Amino acid sequence: MSMLFESLNAMIQAGEEALHESCGLSVLGYGVSLLQQGSLTFPSHAELQIRNGPLQRVHMGMDAALRDHVMAVGAGADGGTDESFAATYLRLLLGKLDARNPRGEVTGLDGGPTTLISRGRRSFGLRLETEVGQLFLLTEAPSRLELELARGGDYLTAMESSYLPAGWESRDRIDSHLAMENFLLFVRKVEVDVALETGGDRDTPWHGLLLGPGTLDGEPCLTFVVELGTSQPPTPEVGQELWASVGIRDRSLRFPLVLLGRGYHTLESGADIPVAYFQAPQHALISQQRLAFRIPLENAIRVELRRNDEMASPWNDVDHAAPPLFVGEMADLSFSGARLVADEQPGLEAVELNSCVSCHIHFPDRDAPLVLLSAVRRSTARLVDRNTRRFEVGLEFLISQDADRGALDAIREYVLAEQRARLAKRIHVAGV
């Protein structure tokens, strides 16, 4: 069983036991949804922070009927409290997670609805239905690759040497049958994100996970955990070809998949999770993920991302004091884009994929920040250790007016100056 399914089963089973232990309720039905990127209104009850476990954060919510019942009969004759039920659930969940000595705490108690941002990457919404009301759980589960890399060591290198062809980074494709089987086994074992695109006008791809080989109507196929719903058209039809892509280090591997059908996979807890069945690919194309070579930056350069104000009010009544969407540092830079990093902080999850933002770069030798219109091409969160997440944003610089051209010229000069400085250091070292 995959680590992801173990965590989802643990969440569901802990919910069943917490409802029975706290207020004598039985679970009558389940619902599991894969959330796409965007905002959603969540009936907030509590936020659970977990350390040393395969999950880092779980949001818990209830509908009004269940919350009233928990407050009336939970925790004994004197009634329950929000915190007591959340603490009961947390205790049961920690006991079921596949981890050594996981710890956690209840934070963010709130009886009203709240707006949450889903990144659409392994974001799962769980619903437990009782005879009184419904319990809702929301989490973003890290992949096995993320957890292993956070521990340190050479996990990725070992998996590459075991399952990927020698020197695969220097190739432009994988096309042998055995090599493709091993590549797909690698994708499944490390639980890497798979982006699925129709090749049409849909801006944001669906994200899923490879469950493994299977059969559909007696024919072999690949099963992906992905919800190809109708909320964001165009919805792919059976027989349609999609393109799947995965990122490994600085390489992108793309392969075609033909949709054979949709269905559900039943978890050990009894809940059904949506899946899609595809014809196995015969080849994969390998390319560099970045459009231009980027230089890593040795000195910290502060960067802010703000909402694009090109459509600002003509009366100049916008709120210039509004907090930025993102405050961090520039990790690397090229003529056409940049990678930004930041430790976890409130509001970072509001940076949406493919959105246009105003990027304010604070170079140390400039009195005012350099401002460029940019498109968010990547927005991810990864673990830097078992308990700390770091946010990364990949930007593509855009040109919409002369000011952007001037800013890009300044970027180009800075990158060239950095390259010349590094080349001079290499020549000096070689001369010694």
N, C-alpha and C positions, 0 to 999 in steps of 0.2 A: 504494500500500500504506500502511496506517495505521502511525503511529509505534509503536503497541503491537505489531503483528505483526512489524515490523522487529526490535524488541527480543527477542521470543520466538524468532524465527528465529536471531538472533545467539546466544542462550543455547544453543539446540540444536546449532547448527553448531560452536560452541566446545567443547561437550561431546564431540561426535563426534571432533573433531581432538585434543582432550586425551587421550581414551582411546586413540586410535591412536598418538599421539606418545609417550605415557608408558609404555604397556604393550602396544601392538600389538593392541588389541581393536577389533572392529567393532560398530557399533550395529545390532541386528536388529529393533528395534521401538521405538515411541514411545508415550507417553501424556501427554495434557494435561488437567488438571482445573482448574475454577474453584472456589476454596475459599470456602465460606460462613463467616460469622463464628463464631469459637469457638476452642478450643484443640485442638492436635493434637500427637502424639508424633512427633518427627522424628529420624531416625538421623543426628545431627549429625556433620559432618566438619570444616566450616569455614564462617566467615562472611566474605563479601567486601564491603568498603565501597568505593563508587565515587563519584568526584567529577567534575563537569562532564560528566555523561552522562544519558541518558534513564532509567537505573536508578540507584537509590541503594544498594540492599542486595540481595545474593543469598545465600541459605542453600544450602549444598551438603551432601549426605549420600550414604551408600552402604550397601548391605546388607553383612552380614558377609563373604559370599563375595567380593564385589568388593573390599572393603577389604583382605582378606588377600592377594588377588592383586596389588593396587597396592603393598602393602608388600613383597611378595616380589620382584616383577620391575620395578617402576616405577623410573625414573631410572637405568637401567643395571644392570650386573651386581651392584653392591653393594646393590641393593634401593632402594625408594623411601621417602618419608616423607609424612606427611599434608600438610605445608607445601609440598613440592615439587610434588605433583600440583595442589593448590589454586592455587599460583603459576602453573603452566602454564596452567590453565584461565583464570585472571584475565587473563594476558597475551593469550591468544587472544580472549577476550571483548572486551577493550578495543579490540582491533584491528578488531572487527566492528561495534561500536556506532556509530550515526549521531550523532557528536558531534565537536566540535573538541577535540583534546588531552585525552581523558578519562584520569583517573588513578585508581588504586585501591590497596588494600592488603588483605592477608589477616589477619583477626582471628578471635578466638573459636575457635581450634582445640580440638576436643573429640571424642574417639573414641567417646563413648557417646551414647545417645538423650537428647534434650532436649525440653522442652515449649515450643512456639511458639504465639503468638496470631495468628490471622488476622482481619483486619478485614472480610473479605468484600467489599472494594472493589478490583477489579482485582487480586485475589490469585490467582496462578497457581502450580500445582504441575506440574512437568515430570518425566517418567520416561523414562530412556534404558536400554533393555534390551540387554545383551550376552550372549555365550555363557557368561560366567562369573557375572555378577550384574547388579545394577541401580544406576544413578546417579540420584539425586534432586536436583532443583533447585526452589527456592521463592523467589518474589519478589512484591512489591507494586509494580506499575508505575504511575507517575504519569500523569495524562492530559496531552494536549497543552495543554489550558487551564492546568493547574497549572504546567507548565514555562514557558509563555509569560508568565504572570503573575509568576513568580519572577524572570524577566529584567527586569521593569519594562516600562514603556511602556503603550500603549493598545490592546493586542491584543483584549481583550474588547469594548471600545467599538467598535472597527473591525468586528469580526465581527457585533455586534448591528446596526450601521447597514447592513451588507451583506445580512443574511439575515432580520432580524426586522422586522415592520411598524413604521412610525414611531409613536412614542408607545405602544408595546405595553405598557409598565408600567402605563399608566392604563386599559387595557382589562380586561374580565373574561373574554374568550374570543378565540380565533382560529378562524375558521370558513370562510374562503374557501379554495378548492382551491390556488391559487398560494401563498398565505401559509403553508398547512400544508406544502407541498412545501419551501419555503424554510426553515421552522422545523426540519423533519426533517434538512435538509441542514446546518443550523447544529449540531444535536445530533451529527451524525456527524463533522463536521470538527473540532470542539473536543474530541471524545471525552469528553463529559460523562457522569457516572454516570446510569444509568436504573434506578429502583427499580420493581419489578414486584410487585403485590399481587393476591391473589385476592378480597379483600374479605371473607374469612372470619375464622377465629379465629387465623390464623397471625400471630404477633407480628412476626417479622423478615421483611422482603421479600427477594426475590431481587434481586441487583444485576447489571446487565449493561451492554453497550455496543451501540450501533446500528452494525451493519456496513454497512448500506445497502440499497437496493432489490434485489430478486431475483425469482425465479420458483419456484413449487412446482407441479408437475404442469401446467405451462404457464400458470398463473395468476400475476399479479403479487402480490408480498408484500413485507414488510419482514423482513430477517434481523437478529436480535440475537444477539450472543455472550453466552449465558447458559446455565447448566446447571440445568434444571428437574428436579432429581432427586427421588428418593423418600426421601432421608434426613430431610427435615423436612416431613411432610405438613401440609395437604392438597396433593398434587401436582395441578396443573391438567390437565384433560383437553382433548383436541382439540375445538374448538368452544366452549370456555369463554371468557368475557370476563374479561380482567384489566385493572387500571388501572396505567398507567405514569406516573411523575412524575419531573421533573428540576428542579433548583434553579438559578436564574440570579439572582445578587445576592440580593435579599431577596424574590424572587418564586418561587412554585412553579407549574409548568405541568403539568397532569394531562390525560391523554388515554386513551381506551379502546382496547384491543387484543384482537382475537379470535385465539386460538391455532389455527394451521392445522396444525402438525406440528413435529417435532424432527428434527435431523440433525447433520451434521458439515461443517465447512469445512476444507479441506486447506491448510495453510500451505506456503510455498515450500520449507521444509525437508522436507516430506513428512509431518509430524505432523498429526493431525486434532484440531480444537478443537470442542467442542460448541456448537451453535447452536439457535435456535428460530425458527420462521417465524410471522409474524402478518399479519393483514389490516391494511392501512394505515388509520390513523384519519382521520376527516373533520373533527374539531375538537379544540381543546385549551382547557381551562379555566385561567384565570390567577387566582391568589389570593396574598395575603400569607402568607409562611411562618410568621410569628410570630403567636401568639394575642394578644399585648398589646404596646403600644409600649414599647421599651426605651431607657433613657438610657445613652449611653456614659459611662464613669467616667474622670475625669481623674486621680484619685489611686489608686495601687496598693492593692488590697485582697487580702490573701492568702486563699486558699481551699484546703481539703483535702477530698478525697473518701475516705471510709472505707466498709468493708463495713457494711451495715445490721445493727445488733445488736439489733433488736427481739426476736429469738429467742435472746437471750443466755442462758447457762446460769444456772439459779436459784442455783447455788453460787458464782457470781461467779468462776469459774475461767478466764474467757476471757483471751486474750493481748492486753491493752490496749496493749502495746508493738509490736504488729504494724505494719509500715510502711503508710502510706496508699496507696490505689490511684493517687492523683493529687494533685500539689502544684503549684499555679499561681496565677494572678491572675484576678480578675474583669474581663472586658472591658466588659460591659454588664449591666444589671439591669432587671427589671420586676416588677410585682406577682406575676406567675405563674411566672417563670423567670429564667434567667441564662445568659450565655455565658462560659465559662472558657477561658483560653489558657495554654499552658505550652510551654517549649522541650523538645526531646526529652530524655528521661531514662528510665532502666530502670524497667519496670513499668507505664508509661502505657498500653501496649496491652492491659492487663487490664481496662480500663473497657469493659464490654460494653453494647451497645445494648439499651435497654428494661430494664436491670437497675435495681433499687432500691438507692440508696446513701445514706449519711449525709453531708450537706454541712455542713462546718464553716467558717463565714465569720468572719474575724478583722477586724471593724471597728475602726478605730484608737481610737475613743472608748469601747470596751467592754472590761471586764477579762477577760471570758471569751468564747469564740467563740459565735456564734449557730449553732445546730444545727437543720437542717431535713431531713426525709425527702424525697428527690428521686428522680425517674426520669430516666435517661439517654435523651434523645430523639435525640441526635446525637453521634456520636463520629468525628471525622475527623482526618486529618493532611494538611497542605498545605505546599508549599514556600514559604519566605520568600525564599530565594535558590536558586541552583543546587544547593547542597549542604546546606542546613539545612532541617529540617522543623519545623513548629510544630503542636502538637496542640490541637484545639479540642473542647470538650465542651458540648453544649447540654442544659440541665437544665429539667425541669418540676417545680415545687414541689408536693408532695403534703401532704395533711392526714390524719393517722392518730390524732392525740391532741391534747389541749388545748395541750401544749407547742408543737406545730407551729402552732396558731392564734396563739399568742403571738409566735412567731418571725415569722410572716407579717405580723402587725400591725407589728412592728418594721421589716420590709422595706418595707412600705407607707409608713411614716412617713419612712424614709430617702429613698425615691424621690420623695415629694412635696416634701421639703425640698430635694433637688437641683433639682427642677423650679422651685421658687420662687426659688432662688438664681440659676439661669440666666436666668429671666425678669427678675429685678431687674437683672442685668448688661445685658441687652438694653435695658431702659428707660433705664438710666443712659447707655449709649452713644448712644441715640437723642436723649436730652436734650442731650448735648454737641454 
